[in-house]
């Protein structure tokens, strides 16, 4: 591609055909740089007055769209869900640097996820359907229970450490057993020296 330079990008219109989605349903497009907190606040405001909401995320934002949908279901109970997978088409054009070369067009298919949330029941026979209280809610329930256990264990560890510091602390320095051995040897040598001097004085007298 050294003989070509990058040209324009043309994104084809994404025709989302999510089963059960109404024409007037609002779309919330999730960008890779968007904050999840801001996106969820927008979604919750729309669901206060609307019946359905559609999250759309492409490429790196697909995982973030799933997270937004799961958190929204946690904040607002009894939401039915349909997950739809498709591709977003982007055409990249490359312009030739020298004469005699044709313009190139590279078509990219970017994976896209569309998640429909609805207050009203949806067709359960549609692929990708999730009823309220299904796998997503169980995930958040187990996750919250695991967090409580971790917090409880950390609190117990802190109490045990605090009690250990109070009960095990001492103002007296710890004695080294090696010092006892050295002192014993020194005392024995001192005793031998004193006894030798006493015997010497007795012999002289």
ROSE-4610 file (N, C-alpha, C; in Angstrom, 1 decimal, always signed):
// ROSE-4610
residu = [X/X/X/X/X/X/X/X/X/X/X/X/X/X/X/X/X/X/X/X/X/X/X/X/X/X/X/X/X/X/X/X/X/X/X/X/X/X/X/X/X/X/X/X/X/X/X/X/X/X/X/X/X/X/X/X/X/X/X/X/X/X/X/X/X/X/X/X/X/X/X/X/X/X/X/X/X/X/X/X/X/X/X/X/X/X/X/X/X/X/X/X/X/X/X/X/X/X/X/X/X/X/X/X/X/X/X/X/X/X/X/X/X/X/X/X/X/X/X/X/X/X/X/X/X/X/X/X/X/X/X/X/X/X/X/X/X/X/X/X/X/X/X/X/X/X/X/X/X/X/X/X/X/X/X/X/X/X/X/X/X/X/X/X/X/X/X/X/X/X/X/X/X/X/X/X/X/X/X/X/X/X/X/X/X/X/X/X/X/X/X/X/X/X/X/X/X/X/X/X/X/X/X/X/X/X/X/X/X/X/X/X/X/X/X/X/X/X/X/X/X/X/X/X/X/X/X/X/X/X/X/X/X/X/X/X/X/X/X/X/X/X/X/X/X/X/X/X/X/X/X/X/X/X/X/X/X/X/X/X/X/X/X/X/X/X/X/X/X/X/X/X/X/X/X/X/X/X/X/X/X/X/X/X/X/X/X/X/X/X/X/X/X/X/X/X/X/X/X/X/X/X/X/X/X/X/X/X/X/X/X/X/X/X/X/X/X/X/X/X/X/X/X/X/X/X/X/X/X/X/X/X/X/X/X/X/X/X/X/X/X/X/X/X/X/X/X/X/X/X/X/X/X/X/X/X/X/X/X/X/X/X/X/X/X/X/X/X/X/X/X/X/X/X/X/X/X/X/X/X/X/X/X/X/X/X/X/X/X/X/X/X/X/X/X/X/X/X/X/X/X/X/X/X/X/X/X/X/X/X/X/X/X/X/X/X/X/X/X/X/X/X/X/X/X/X/X/X/X/X/X/X/X/X/X/X/X/X/X/X/X/X/X/X/X/X/X/X/X/X/X/X/X/X/X/X/X/X/X/X/X/X/X/X/X/X/X/X/X/X/X/X/X/X/X/X/X/X/X/X/X/X/X/X/X/X/X/X/X/X/X/X/X/X/X/X/X/X/X/X/X/X/X/X/X/X/X/X/X/X/X/X/X/X/X/X/X/X/X/X/X/X/X/X/X/X/X/X/X/X/X/X/X/X/X/X/X/X/X/X/X/X/X/X/X/X/X/X/X/X/X/X/X/X/X/X/X/X/X/X/X/X/X/X/X/X/X/X/X/X/X/X/X/X/X/X/X/X/X/X/X/X/X/X/X/X/X/X/X/X/X/X/X/X/X/X/X/X/X/X/X/X/X/X/X/X/X/X/X/X/X/X/X/X/X]
num = [1/1/1/2/2/2/3/3/3/4/4/4/5/5/5/6/6/6/7/7/7/8/8/8/9/9/9/10/10/10/11/11/11/12/12/12/13/13/13/14/14/14/15/15/15/16/16/16/17/17/17/18/18/18/19/19/19/20/20/20/21/21/21/22/22/22/23/23/23/24/24/24/25/25/25/26/26/26/27/27/27/28/28/28/29/29/29/30/30/30/31/31/31/32/32/32/33/33/33/34/34/34/35/35/35/36/36/36/37/37/37/38/38/38/39/39/39/40/40/40/41/41/41/42/42/42/43/43/43/44/44/44/45/45/45/46/46/46/47/47/47/48/48/48/49/49/49/50/50/50/51/51/51/52/52/52/53/53/53/54/54/54/55/55/55/56/56/56/57/57/57/58/58/58/59/59/59/60/60/60/61/61/61/62/62/62/63/63/63/64/64/64/65/65/65/66/66/66/67/67/67/68/68/68/69/69/69/70/70/70/71/71/71/72/72/72/73/73/73/74/74/74/75/75/75/76/76/76/77/77/77/78/78/78/79/79/79/80/80/80/81/81/81/82/82/82/83/83/83/84/84/84/85/85/85/86/86/86/87/87/87/88/88/88/89/89/89/90/90/90/91/91/91/92/92/92/93/93/93/94/94/94/95/95/95/96/96/96/97/97/97/98/98/98/99/99/99/100/100/100/101/101/101/102/102/102/103/103/103/104/104/104/105/105/105/106/106/106/107/107/107/108/108/108/109/109/109/110/110/110/111/111/111/112/112/112/113/113/113/114/114/114/115/115/115/116/116/116/117/117/117/118/118/118/119/119/119/120/120/120/121/121/121/122/122/122/123/123/123/124/124/124/125/125/125/126/126/126/127/127/127/128/128/128/129/129/129/130/130/130/131/131/131/132/132/132/133/133/133/134/134/134/135/135/135/136/136/136/137/137/137/138/138/138/139/139/139/140/140/140/141/141/141/142/142/142/143/143/143/144/144/144/145/145/145/146/146/146/147/147/147/148/148/148/149/149/149/150/150/150/151/151/151/152/152/152/153/153/153/154/154/154/155/155/155/156/156/156/157/157/157/158/158/158/159/159/159/160/160/160/161/161/161/162/162/162/163/163/163/164/164/164/165/165/165/166/166/166/167/167/167/168/168/168/169/169/169/170/170/170/171/171/171/172/172/172/173/173/173/174/174/174/175/175/175/176/176/176/177/177/177/178/178/178/179/179/179/180/180/180/181/181/181/182/182/182/183/183/183/184/184/184/185/185/185/186/186/186/187/187/187/188/188/188/189/189/189/190/190/190/191/191/191/192/192/192/193/193/193/194/194/194/195/195/195/196/196/196/197/197/197/198/198/198/199/199/199/200/200/200/201/201/201/202/202/202/203/203/203/204/204/204/205/205/205]
x = [+0.8/+0.0/+0.9/+2.1/+3.0/+2.7/+2.0/+1.7/+0.3/-0.3/-1.6/-1.6/-2.5/-2.8/-4.2/-4.4/-5.7/-6.7/-7.8/-8.8/-10.0/-11.2/-12.3/-12.9/-13.7/-14.4/-15.9/-16.6/-18.0/-18.7/-19.6/-20.3/-21.7/-22.0/-23.4/-24.4/-25.6/-26.6/-26.9/-26.9/-27.2/-28.7/-29.2/-30.6/-30.9/-31.2/-31.4/-32.9/-32.9/-34.2/-34.3/-34.5/-34.6/-36.0/-36.2/-37.6/-38.2/-39.4/-40.2/-39.9/-39.0/-38.6/-39.6/-40.2/-41.1/-40.4/-41.1/-40.4/-40.1/-40.9/-40.7/-39.7/-39.1/-38.2/-37.0/-36.6/-35.3/-34.1/-33.1/-31.8/-30.8/-30.0/-28.9/-27.7/-26.9/-25.7/-24.5/-23.9/-22.8/-21.5/-20.7/-19.4/-18.3/-17.2/-16.1/-15.6/-15.7/-15.2/-16.3/-17.5/-18.6/-18.5/-18.9/-19.0/-20.2/-20.1/-21.2/-22.3/-21.8/-22.7/-23.6/-23.0/-23.8/-24.8/-24.3/-25.2/-26.4/-26.2/-27.2/-28.2/-27.7/-28.7/-29.6/-29.0/-29.9/-30.9/-30.5/-31.4/-32.5/-32.2/-33.2/-34.2/-33.8/-34.7/-35.6/-35.2/-36.0/-37.0/-36.6/-37.5/-38.6/-38.5/-39.5/-40.8/-40.6/-41.8/-42.0/-41.0/-41.1/-41.2/-41.7/-41.9/-40.7/-40.0/-38.8/-37.6/-36.5/-35.2/-34.2/-33.4/-32.5/-31.0/-30.2/-28.8/-28.1/-27.2/-26.4/-24.9/-24.1/-22.7/-21.9/-20.9/-20.1/-18.7/-18.0/-16.6/-16.2/-15.3/-14.9/-16.0/-17.1/-18.2/-19.2/-19.1/-20.1/-20.1/-19.0/-19.0/-19.5/-19.3/-19.8/-21.3/-21.9/-23.3/-24.0/-23.3/-23.9/-23.8/-22.8/-22.7/-23.8/-24.0/-25.1/-26.4/-26.7/-28.0/-28.2/-27.1/-27.3/-27.4/-26.7/-26.9/-28.3/-28.8/-30.1/-31.1/-31.0/-31.9/-31.8/-30.7/-30.5/-31.2/-31.1/-31.8/-33.3/-33.7/-35.2/-35.6/-36.4/-36.7/-37.8/-38.0/-39.0/-38.9/-37.7/-37.5/-37.2/-37.9/-37.7/-36.6/-35.8/-34.6/-34.6/-34.1/-33.8/-32.5/-31.5/-30.2/-30.1/-29.6/-29.5/-28.1/-27.5/-26.2/-26.2/-25.4/-25.3/-23.9/-23.8/-22.5/-22.8/-21.9/-21.9/-20.9/-21.3/-20.5/-19.8/-18.5/-17.7/-16.8/-16.9/-16.0/-14.9/-13.7/-12.5/-11.9/-11.7/-11.1/-9.7/-8.9/-7.4/-7.1/-6.6/-6.3/-4.8/-4.7/-3.3/-2.4/-1.1/-0.1/+0.4/+0.4/+0.9/-0.1/+0.1/-0.8/-0.8/-1.9/-2.0/-2.6/-2.9/-3.4/-4.9/-5.6/-7.1/-7.3/-8.3/-8.7/-9.2/-8.8/-9.2/-10.3/-11.1/-12.2/-12.1/-11.9/-11.9/-13.1/-13.9/-15.1/-14.8/-15.1/-15.0/-16.3/-16.4/-17.6/-17.3/-17.9/-17.6/-18.8/-18.4/-19.5/-20.3/-21.6/-22.4/-23.5/-23.7/-24.7/-25.8/-27.1/-28.2/-29.1/-29.3/-30.0/-31.3/-32.4/-33.7/-34.2/-34.6/-35.2/-36.6/-37.5/-39.0/-39.7/-40.5/-41.3/-42.5/-42.9/-44.0/-43.4/-44.1/-43.6/-43.3/-42.3/-41.9/-42.1/-41.9/-42.1/-40.9/-41.2/-40.1/-39.5/-40.2/-39.6/-38.5/-38.4/-37.4/-36.0/-35.0/-33.6/-33.0/-32.4/-31.8/-32.7/-33.9/-34.8/-34.3/-34.5/-34.2/-35.3/-35.9/-37.0/-36.5/-37.3/-36.9/-36.5/-35.4/-35.0/-34.2/-33.7/-32.9/-31.4/-30.6/-29.1/-28.5/-29.0/-28.4/-28.6/-29.8/-30.1/-29.4/-29.3/-28.6/-27.1/-26.6/-25.2/-24.9/-25.8/-25.7/-25.9/-26.9/-27.1/-25.9/-25.3/-24.1/-23.0/-22.9/-21.8/-21.9/-23.1/-23.3/-23.0/-23.4/-23.2/-21.7/-20.9/-19.5/-18.8/-19.3/-18.8/-19.0/-20.2/-20.5/-19.5/-19.3/-18.4/-17.0/-16.5/-15.2/-15.0/-16.1/-16.0/-16.0/-16.8/-16.9/-15.6/-14.9/-13.6/-12.6/-12.6/-11.6/-11.8/-13.0/-13.3/-12.8/-13.0/-12.5/-11.0/-10.3/-8.9/-8.3/-9.0/-8.5/-8.7/-9.8/-10.0/-8.9/-8.7/-7.7/-6.3/-5.9/-4.6/-4.5/-5.6/-5.7/-5.5/-6.3/-6.2/-4.8/-4.2/-2.9/-1.8/-2.0/-1.0/-1.1/-2.4/-2.6/-2.1/-2.5/-2.1/-0.7/-0.1/+1.3/+2.3/+2.0/+2.9/+3.5/+4.8/+5.4/+6.5/+6.6/+7.6/+9.0/+9.1/+10.4/+11.0/+12.3/+12.9/+13.0/+12.9/+13.0/+14.5/+14.7/+16.0/+16.4/+17.6/+18.2/+18.8/+18.4/+19.0/+20.5/+21.0/+22.5/+23.2/+22.6/+23.2/+23.3/+22.3/+22.4/+23.6/+23.8/+24.9/+26.2/+26.3/+27.6/+27.8/+26.8/+26.9/+27.3/+26.7/+27.0/+28.5/+29.0/+30.4/+31.3/+30.9/+31.7/+31.7/+30.5/+30.5/+31.4/+31.3/+32.2/+33.7/+34.0/+35.5/+35.9/+35.0/+35.3/+35.4/+34.6/+34.7/+36.0/+36.4/+37.6/+38.8/+38.8/+39.9/+40.0/+38.8/+38.8/+39.3/+38.9/+39.4/+40.9/+41.4/+42.9/+43.7/+43.2/+43.9/+43.9/+42.8/+42.7/+43.7/+43.8/+44.7/+46.1/+46.4/+47.8/+48.2/+47.3/+47.6/+47.8/+47.0/+47.1/+48.4/+48.9/+50.2/+51.3/+51.3/+52.4/+52.5/+51.3/+51.3/+51.8]
y = [-1.2/+0.0/+1.3/+1.1/+2.3/+3.3/+2.8/+3.6/+4.3/+4.1/+4.7/+5.5/+6.4/+7.3/+7.1/+7.2/+7.0/+8.1/+7.7/+8.6/+8.7/+8.9/+9.1/+7.7/+7.8/+6.6/+6.9/+6.0/+6.1/+5.0/+5.4/+4.4/+4.3/+3.1/+2.8/+2.8/+3.2/+3.3/+2.0/+1.9/+0.6/+0.4/-0.6/-0.9/-1.9/-1.5/-2.4/-3.0/-4.3/-5.0/-5.9/-5.3/-6.1/-6.6/-7.9/-8.4/-7.8/-7.3/-6.7/-5.3/-4.7/-3.2/-2.4/-1.4/-0.5/+0.6/+1.2/+2.3/+3.5/+3.8/+5.0/+4.8/+3.6/+3.3/+4.1/+4.7/+5.6/+4.7/+5.1/+4.4/+5.2/+4.4/+5.0/+4.4/+5.2/+4.7/+4.9/+3.7/+3.7/+3.8/+4.9/+5.1/+4.5/+4.2/+3.7/+4.6/+5.9/+6.9/+7.4/+6.9/+7.4/+6.8/+7.6/+7.1/+6.3/+5.2/+4.3/+5.0/+5.8/+6.5/+7.4/+8.2/+9.2/+8.5/+7.4/+6.6/+6.0/+5.5/+4.9/+5.9/+7.1/+8.2/+8.6/+8.7/+9.0/+7.9/+6.6/+5.5/+5.5/+5.7/+5.7/+6.9/+8.0/+9.1/+8.8/+8.1/+7.8/+6.7/+5.8/+4.7/+5.2/+6.4/+6.9/+7.2/+7.6/+8.0/+7.1/+6.2/+5.4/+3.9/+3.1/+1.7/+0.9/+1.3/+0.5/+1.4/+0.7/+1.4/+0.5/+1.0/+0.1/+0.6/-0.2/+0.1/-0.4/+0.4/+0.0/+0.3/-0.8/-0.6/-1.4/-0.8/-1.4/-1.5/-2.6/-2.8/-2.8/-1.9/-1.9/-1.5/-0.8/-0.4/-1.5/-2.6/-3.7/-4.2/-4.4/-4.8/-3.8/-2.5/-1.5/-1.4/-1.6/-1.6/-2.7/-3.9/-5.0/-4.6/-4.0/-3.5/-2.5/-1.6/-0.5/-1.2/-2.2/-2.9/-3.6/-4.3/-5.1/-4.2/-3.0/-2.1/-1.5/-1.2/-0.6/-1.6/-2.8/-3.9/-4.0/-3.7/-3.8/-2.6/-1.4/-0.2/-0.3/-0.8/-0.8/-2.3/-2.8/-4.2/-4.5/-5.8/-6.3/-5.8/-5.8/-5.4/-6.7/-6.8/-7.9/-7.5/-8.4/-8.1/-9.0/-8.5/-9.2/-8.7/-9.6/-9.3/-9.7/-8.7/-8.9/-8.6/-9.4/-9.2/-9.0/-8.0/-7.7/-7.0/-6.5/-5.9/-4.4/-3.6/-2.2/-2.1/-1.6/-1.6/-0.3/-0.3/+0.9/+0.7/+1.6/+1.5/+2.5/+2.0/+2.8/+2.9/+4.2/+4.4/+4.8/+4.3/+4.6/+5.2/+6.4/+7.1/+6.8/+6.5/+6.2/+7.5/+7.3/+8.3/+8.6/+7.6/+7.7/+7.4/+7.8/+7.5/+6.0/+5.6/+4.2/+3.2/+3.7/+2.9/+3.3/+2.3/+2.5/+2.8/+3.5/+3.8/+2.5/+2.3/+1.0/+1.3/+0.3/+0.4/-0.9/-0.7/-1.8/-1.7/-2.8/-2.9/-3.6/-2.9/-3.4/-3.7/-4.9/-5.3/-5.3/-4.4/-4.2/-4.8/-5.8/-6.4/-5.4/-5.6/-4.6/-5.4/-5.0/-5.6/-4.6/-5.0/-4.2/-4.9/-4.2/-4.8/-4.0/-4.7/-4.1/-4.4/-3.3/-3.4/-2.9/-3.7/-3.4/-3.6/-2.7/-2.8/-3.9/-4.0/-4.9/-6.2/-7.3/-8.6/-8.7/-9.5/-9.7/-11.2/-11.5/-12.8/-13.7/-14.6/-15.5/-16.5/-16.7/-17.6/-17.0/-15.7/-15.0/-15.3/-15.7/-15.9/-14.7/-14.9/-13.8/-13.2/-13.8/-13.3/-13.6/-12.7/-12.9/-12.4/-13.2/-12.8/-12.0/-11.2/-10.6/-11.7/-11.4/-12.3/-13.5/-13.4/-14.5/-14.4/-14.8/-14.9/-13.6/-12.4/-11.2/-10.8/-11.0/-10.6/-11.6/-12.9/-13.8/-13.4/-12.9/-12.5/-11.3/-10.3/-9.2/-9.6/-10.6/-11.0/-11.7/-12.6/-13.4/-12.4/-11.4/-10.5/-9.6/-9.2/-8.4/-9.3/-10.6/-11.4/-11.7/-11.8/-12.0/-10.7/-9.5/-8.3/-8.2/-8.6/-8.6/-9.5/-10.7/-11.7/-11.1/-10.5/-9.9/-8.8/-7.9/-6.8/-7.4/-8.4/-9.0/-9.6/-10.3/-11.0/-9.9/-8.8/-7.8/-7.1/-6.9/-6.3/-7.2/-8.5/-9.5/-9.5/-9.4/-9.4/-8.1/-7.0/-5.8/-5.8/-6.4/-6.5/-7.5/-8.6/-9.5/-8.9/-8.1/-7.4/-6.4/-5.7/-4.7/-5.3/-6.4/-7.1/-7.7/-8.2/-8.8/-7.8/-6.6/-5.5/-5.1/-5.0/-4.6/-5.7/-6.9/-8.0/-8.4/-8.4/-8.8/-7.8/-6.5/-5.4/-5.5/-5.2/-5.2/-4.1/-3.4/-2.4/-2.9/-4.2/-4.7/-5.3/-5.1/-5.6/-7.1/-7.8/-9.2/-9.6/-10.7/-11.1/-12.1/-12.0/-12.9/-14.1/-15.4/-16.5/-16.7/-16.1/-16.1/-15.4/-14.3/-13.5/-14.3/-15.2/-16.0/-17.0/-17.5/-18.5/-17.8/-16.6/-15.9/-15.5/-15.1/-14.7/-15.9/-17.1/-18.3/-18.7/-18.6/-18.9/-17.9/-16.6/-15.6/-15.8/-16.2/-16.5/-17.7/-18.7/-19.9/-19.6/-18.8/-18.3/-17.5/-16.6/-15.7/-16.5/-17.6/-18.4/-19.2/-19.7/-20.5/-19.6/-18.3/-17.4/-17.1/-16.8/-16.5/-17.7/-18.9/-20.1/-20.3/-20.0/-20.2/-19.2/-18.0/-17.0/-17.4/-18.0/-18.4/-19.5/-20.5/-21.6/-21.2/-20.2/-19.6/-19.0/-18.2/-17.6/-18.6/-19.7/-20.7/-21.4/-21.7/-22.4/-21.5/-20.2/-19.3/-19.2/-19.2/-19.1/-20.4]
z = [+0.0/+0.0/+0.0/-0.3/-0.3/-1.5/-2.5/-3.6/-3.5/-2.3/-2.0/-0.8/-0.7/+0.5/+0.9/+2.2/+2.8/+2.4/+1.9/+1.5/+2.5/+2.0/+2.8/+3.3/+4.4/+4.9/+4.7/+4.2/+3.9/+4.7/+5.7/+6.5/+6.0/+5.6/+5.1/+6.3/+5.9/+6.9/+7.5/+8.8/+9.5/+9.7/+9.0/+9.1/+10.1/+11.3/+12.4/+12.3/+12.3/+12.3/+13.5/+14.6/+15.9/+16.0/+16.1/+16.3/+17.6/+17.5/+18.6/+18.8/+18.1/+18.3/+17.5/+18.1/+17.5/+16.7/+15.8/+14.9/+15.8/+16.7/+17.5/+18.7/+18.8/+19.9/+19.8/+20.9/+20.9/+20.9/+20.2/+20.1/+21.0/+21.8/+22.6/+22.0/+21.3/+20.7/+21.7/+21.9/+22.9/+22.2/+22.5/+21.9/+22.8/+22.2/+23.1/+24.1/+23.9/+24.8/+25.8/+25.6/+26.4/+27.8/+28.8/+30.2/+30.5/+31.1/+31.4/+32.3/+33.2/+34.1/+33.4/+32.4/+31.7/+30.7/+30.1/+29.2/+30.0/+31.2/+31.9/+32.4/+32.8/+33.2/+32.1/+30.8/+29.7/+29.5/+29.6/+29.3/+30.4/+31.6/+32.7/+32.5/+32.1/+31.8/+30.7/+29.6/+28.5/+28.9/+29.8/+30.1/+31.1/+31.7/+32.5/+31.8/+30.5/+29.7/+28.5/+28.2/+27.0/+27.4/+26.5/+26.8/+26.4/+25.4/+24.9/+24.8/+24.7/+24.5/+23.9/+22.9/+22.2/+22.4/+23.0/+23.1/+21.8/+21.2/+20.1/+20.3/+20.1/+20.3/+19.2/+18.6/+17.5/+17.9/+17.5/+17.7/+19.2/+19.6/+21.0/+22.0/+21.4/+22.3/+22.5/+21.9/+22.0/+23.5/+24.1/+25.5/+26.4/+26.1/+27.0/+26.8/+25.7/+25.5/+26.3/+26.4/+27.2/+28.7/+29.1/+30.5/+30.8/+29.9/+30.1/+30.2/+29.4/+29.4/+30.7/+31.2/+32.4/+33.7/+33.7/+34.8/+34.8/+33.6/+33.5/+34.0/+33.7/+34.2/+35.7/+36.2/+37.7/+38.4/+37.7/+38.3/+38.1/+37.0/+36.7/+36.5/+37.4/+37.4/+36.3/+36.1/+35.2/+33.7/+33.2/+31.8/+31.0/+29.9/+28.9/+28.0/+27.5/+26.7/+25.5/+24.3/+23.1/+22.6/+22.4/+21.9/+20.5/+19.7/+18.2/+17.8/+17.0/+16.5/+15.0/+14.5/+13.1/+12.8/+11.6/+11.2/+10.7/+11.0/+10.5/+9.4/+8.2/+7.0/+6.8/+6.7/+6.5/+5.3/+4.3/+3.1/+3.2/+3.1/+3.1/+1.7/+1.3/+0.0/+0.1/-0.9/-1.0/-2.3/-2.3/-3.6/-4.0/-5.3/-5.9/-5.9/-5.6/-5.6/-7.0/-7.9/-9.2/-10.3/-11.5/-12.6/-13.0/-13.5/-14.0/-12.9/-11.7/-10.7/-10.4/-10.1/-9.8/-8.3/-8.1/-6.7/-6.0/-4.8/-4.1/-3.1/-2.9/-1.9/-1.0/+0.3/+1.2/+2.1/+2.1/+2.9/+4.2/+5.3/+6.6/+7.2/+7.9/+8.6/+10.1/+10.8/+12.2/+13.0/+13.9/+14.7/+15.5/+15.6/+16.3/+17.1/+18.3/+19.1/+19.4/+19.3/+19.6/+20.6/+21.8/+22.9/+23.1/+23.0/+23.2/+24.6/+25.3/+26.6/+26.5/+27.1/+27.0/+28.3/+28.7/+29.9/+29.6/+28.4/+28.0/+27.6/+27.8/+27.4/+25.9/+25.6/+24.2/+23.8/+22.6/+22.1/+22.6/+23.5/+24.1/+23.1/+21.9/+21.0/+20.1/+20.2/+19.4/+19.9/+19.0/+19.5/+20.2/+21.3/+22.0/+23.1/+23.3/+24.3/+25.7/+26.7/+28.1/+28.9/+29.7/+30.6/+31.8/+32.5/+33.7/+34.8/+35.5/+36.5/+36.0/+34.8/+34.2/+34.5/+33.6/+33.9/+34.3/+33.8/+34.1/+35.6/+36.0/+37.4/+38.4/+38.0/+38.9/+39.0/+37.9/+37.9/+38.9/+38.8/+39.7/+41.2/+41.4/+42.7/+43.3/+42.5/+43.0/+43.2/+42.3/+42.4/+43.7/+44.0/+45.3/+46.5/+46.5/+47.6/+47.8/+46.7/+46.8/+47.3/+47.0/+47.5/+49.0/+49.5/+50.9/+51.6/+51.1/+51.8/+51.8/+50.7/+50.7/+51.7/+51.8/+52.8/+54.2/+54.5/+55.8/+56.2/+55.3/+55.5/+55.8/+55.0/+55.2/+56.5/+57.0/+58.3/+59.4/+59.3/+60.3/+60.3/+59.2/+59.2/+59.8/+59.6/+60.2/+61.7/+62.2/+63.7/+64.3/+63.6/+64.1/+64.2/+63.1/+63.1/+64.2/+64.4/+65.5/+66.9/+67.1/+68.4/+68.6/+67.5/+67.6/+68.0/+67.4/+67.7/+69.2/+69.7/+71.1/+72.1/+71.8/+72.7/+72.6/+71.5/+71.3/+71.5/+71.6/+71.8/+73.2/+73.3/+74.6/+74.7/+75.8/+76.0/+76.2/+76.5/+76.8/+75.5/+75.3/+74.1/+74.2/+73.0/+73.0/+73.2/+73.9/+74.2/+73.1/+72.7/+71.7/+72.4/+72.1/+72.8/+72.6/+71.5/+71.2/+72.3/+72.8/+73.9/+75.2/+75.4/+76.6/+76.5/+75.3/+75.1/+75.3/+74.7/+74.9/+76.4/+77.1/+78.5/+79.3/+79.0/+79.7/+79.5/+78.3/+78.0/+78.8/+78.8/+79.5/+81.0/+81.5/+82.9/+83.3/+82.4/+82.7/+82.7/+81.6/+81.5/+82.7/+83.1/+84.3/+85.6/+85.7/+86.9/+86.9/+85.7/+85.7/+86.0/+85.5/+85.8/+87.3/+87.9/+89.3/+90.2/+89.8/+90.5/+90.4/+89.1/+88.9/+89.7/+89.8/+90.7/+92.1/+92.6/+94.0/+94.3/+93.4/+93.5/+93.5/+92.7/+92.6/+93.9/+94.5/+95.8/+96.9/+96.9/+97.9/+97.8/+96.6/+96.4/+96.8/+96.6/+97.0/+98.5/+99.1/+100.6/+101.2]
